[in-house]
Amino acid sequence: MFAAVSRSRSGGRFEELGRVDTEVGESINFDRLAGSDDTSWNKAVPYESDIETVSRLGFKVRSPDGEEWHHVVLAREGDYHVGLCDCKGWEYNDGPCVHLCAVRKAAWTGVTPERDINGRTVRICDLDAADAAERRYPYLTEKQREAYLACELGNTGVREFQREQGYSSPGTVSNRLRVAREKVHEHEQQLRTDGGRDGHRDPVTDDRRLLGEGVNR
């Protein structure tokens, strides 16, 4: 899933790198890339890339020349964007990676937005529009997140939740919960591999941020 972000930037301004740490991750200034010779920006061709909308904040992206799907988080925050990706290009370079650029281009304002592999219009939502659960689990679909919050983190049983939601198939909630558990486990495992997030957990609220976990301030 998402690698822990370990970079630290000085100052609070969007400078020439176009990327600084914020409370929830890293801010990206895409505007500076338009018309530039930035490699990631120029390599990003939305209609040649595979994009799948996972949630309002989460996407899966595969470049035309890539075999591997990468998990991307991207949202608007004021005049800029906040995002991250699990690829090496994002981890080691100063600017946004080709996968983030592909999603941004696909949802470019003023032109007809591209559609993802399932025919859904690629949209980038405002970060303020996403609740705490969406920010923490952007890699889960809405239905997976609902099942995980209710049955895994809450006190609702699978069958009870199934009745509340009006699902006729007995395996609907169980399957969504299983997939959600697998995704969360995969994410937790990678965070531990990358240095973990326990050191950044709020001891009072037990808040463990998804976006920007591991940021060293």
N, C-alpha and C positions, 0 to 999 in steps of 0.2 A: 504494500500500500504506500503510504506517504512516509518518506524519510524525514527524520527530525531535522529541523533547520538549525544550523549551528553557527551561521555567520553573525557578525556584529558590525554595524555601520555607525560611524560617528555623525553627530549632527542630526537635526530633525527636518532637513529640507530635502526636496526631491532634486538631487544634483545630477551631474552628467551621467552617472550610472543608471539613473532612472529607477533605482530599486533600493529601498531602505527598510529596515525592520520596523514593524508597528506592533501594536498590542496583539493583533490576531494573525500575524504572518509577515509577509513582505509586500510593500506597495510597489506597483509597477506603473511606470509612465510610458504607455504605448504610443502616445502622441509623438514623442521624440523619434520613434522608429520609422514613421511614415516618410518615405522618400529617402531613407538612409541606406547605407550599404550593410546594415546589420545582417549577419548570416542567417540567424534563426528566423528573423522577420521575412526575409526574401525566400527562404526555403519553405515557409508555411503556405501551402496552397489548400484552402479549405475543401474545395470540391474534389481534390485528389486525395485528401486525407479521410480516414474513417473516424467519425466522431459519434459517440453515443452519449446521450444525456442520461445521467444516473439520477441526479436530483437537481434542485435549484442551484446548488453550489458545485456539484460534482459532475465530472465528465470523464469518459474514457476516450483516448485518442491514439490512433495509429497512423504514423506518417506513411506517405506513398512508398518510401524505400525501407520501411521498417516492418519487422515481423511481430514485434512485441507491442502489446497494448500498454499505455501508460495512464495512470490515474492523475487527474488534474482537478484542482479547486480554483475557481475564479469568480470574483464578485466585484461589483462597482463599490467604491467608497469615495464619495465626493467627486472631485475632478479626476481621480485616478482609479486604479483597480488594485485589488488584493488577491494574490494567488500563490500557488505552489504546485509543483509537479514531482513525481517520484523518479524522474529520469536523471541521468548523470549530467546532462547538459544544464539542467536547472541547479544541480548541486554544486557544480564546479565553476560555472560562468557567472559574470556579473549581471547580465541582462536576462530577460525572459527566454525560456527555451522555445523550440519550434512547436511544441504541443500547445503551450499557452498562446502562442501567436496564432496558431490555426483556429483556436476557439474564438479569440478576439476578432480575427478577420471574418469568421463565419457569422458573427453577430454584429458586424460593423453597422453603426448608425448611419442612416441616410441612403443605404442601398438595400436591396432585397436580401434578408437573412438567408443563409443556407439552412438546409434541413439535415438532420443527423441520419444515421443508418436506419432508424425506425420511422423516418418521415416526420419527426418532430422538429419544429423550428428551433434553431440554436439561439438561446437567449441568455444574457448575463444579468442576473438580478442584483438589486441593491443589497449590500450586506446588512443594512438595518432592517430589511424585510425578512431576514432569516432569523428564526428563533434560536435559542441556545442549543436545542437538540440537533437542529440542522447544521449548526456550526461545528458541533462535536462529531457528528456522524454524516458528513456530506457524501461519503462513499456508499451509504445505504439508500435504497429507494424509499419513497415516502411510506409505502406499505410495510417494507422490511423494518424501517425505523419505528413505526407504530407498534408492530409486534414485539420488537426488542425492548422498547421502553415499558410496555405494559406487562409483558410476561417474564422478561429476563431481569429488568431493573425494578419493575413494579410488583405488585402483589396479586396480579390477575392470572388465573390459570389459563392454559391454552384453550381448553374447551369453553370456559366462561367467556374469554375474549372472542372466540369464534361465534358464540351465540350473540354477543353484543354487536358484532359487526354484521351479522346476518349472513355469514358464509354457509353454504349448503354442504360443500365438500369438507370432510373432516381433516384432510391433509393440508388445506390451504394455509392456515396459520402455522402449522408445524413446519412446513417447507420454508416459509418466509423466515421463521425464527431460526431454523437451521442455517440458512444462508447468511443471515445477519450475524449469528454467532461465529461462523467461519470467517467472515470478513473482519469482524472486530478482533478476533484472535490473530488473524494474519497481520493486522495493523499493529496490535500490541507487540507481537513478536518482532516486527521490524523496528519498532521504537526501541525495544530492548537491545537489539543488535546495534543500533545507531547511537547507543548511549543512554537510552531510556528517557522517561519523562518524570520519574519520581522526584528528581531534584528540582523540578519546576512545578510540582503540585502544590496547591495552596493547602496548608495543613488545617485550615479552619473550614473551608468550603469543599475541600477535596476536588477542586476544579482542575481538570487536566485538559488543557486546550488542545484542540486538533491543529488548527492553523497556527503555525509558529511554534509548535512544541519544540523545546530544546533550544530556543533562541537565547543566546548568551548576552545579557545586557549589563 
